[in-house]
């Protein structure tokens, strides 16, 4: 997944060039960044869990179809194909 939220914004670059931040402001920025990262992590984990549920559901459906097909084949085996006879070559 491509992360575009990590690209430095021009305004942010201009802020650091123009004035120095106080330690309290830096701490607040770090805490805000950490909170955003945690929220992003929770969202990512929810997406992964949803994908896992979808995969398990699809696998269960495919397994049921396969088992039904195999049971049908055992109950009604297909008739063997008659062997083709070879034509003799005449020279």
N, C-alpha and C positions, 0 to 999 in steps of 0.2 A: 504494500500500500504506500503510495506516494504521500509524503507529508509536506503540505504547503504551509502549514501553520508555523513552521520553524524558520521560515525565510525572514531575514531581518527587514523590518519596515523602515523606509527612509526617515519617518518621524522619530523612530526610536534611535536611529543613528545620530540624528541632529540633536536630540536631547542630551546624549552622552557627551557630545562635542561642546555644547554650549555651557552646561553647568554641571558641577559635581553633585551627586546625590549624597544625602546624609546617611549615616548607618541605619537609622530608623526607616528611611525610605527604601533603602536597599533590602532590608529585612522584609518590608511589606511586599516588595516586588517578588522576592524569593518565595514568600508564603503564597502569594497569588499564583505564581507559576506552578508551585507544588500542588496547589488545590486544582488547578486546571489539568495537570498531568494525572492526578488521581481520578478526576472525573472522566478523562479520556480513557484511562485504564479500565474503569468500571464499564464504560460503554463498549470497549473492545472485548472484554470478557463476556458481556451479554451477547454480543454478536457471535462470538465463538460458541457459546452455549446454544444459541438458536440454530446455528449451522450444524452442530452436533446432533441436536434433536431431529432436524430435518434429515440428516444422513441416516440416523438410526431408523426413522420411520420408513424411509425409502427402502432401506435394506430389509426391513421386516416385510414390506409389501412384496418385494422381489423374491424373498425366500418363500413366502406363502404361494406365490405363483409357480415357482420352480417345483415345490413339493406337490402341488396339485397336478402339475403336468407329469411329474414322475409317477404319481399314483395312478393317473389315467393311463400312462404307457404300460404300467405293470398289469392293470386290469384288462386292458385291451391292447395287446401287443400288435404292432403293425405287421401286416402280412409280408413274408419275405418276397423280394423281387425275383422273378424268374431269371435264371441266368441266360444271358444272350448267347446265341450260337454263332460261332465264327463262320464266316463265308470262306469257302476254299478258293484260293487264288488259282486262276487258270492262266497258263502261259502259252 
